[in-house]
Amino acid sequence: MTNILVYSLWFWEIDGGGPSARCHQSFVDNPQLGDFMFSQSLLDPQSRARSTWRPRFIDYLFHKVAFSYQE
């Protein structure tokens, strides 16, 4: 369990330049700057512009939990 929490927190901090960088418009316009591609990032540019979704810690936690059992 500790491994899951540490990995999630660590990757949340470094992915795409960190949480503050992911809040800038440049990240919204170009979501490929992130290391993980979330399904919300694959929306067309007009939908992404209207959306307020950004990758948050819970998204990285879900990713690690979902894929930790495949290792």
Buried (B, 14 or more C-beta within 10 A) or exposed (E): EEEEEEBBEEBBEEBBBEBEEBEEEEBBEEBEBBEBEBEBBEBEEEEBEEEEEBBEEEBBBEBBBEEEEEE
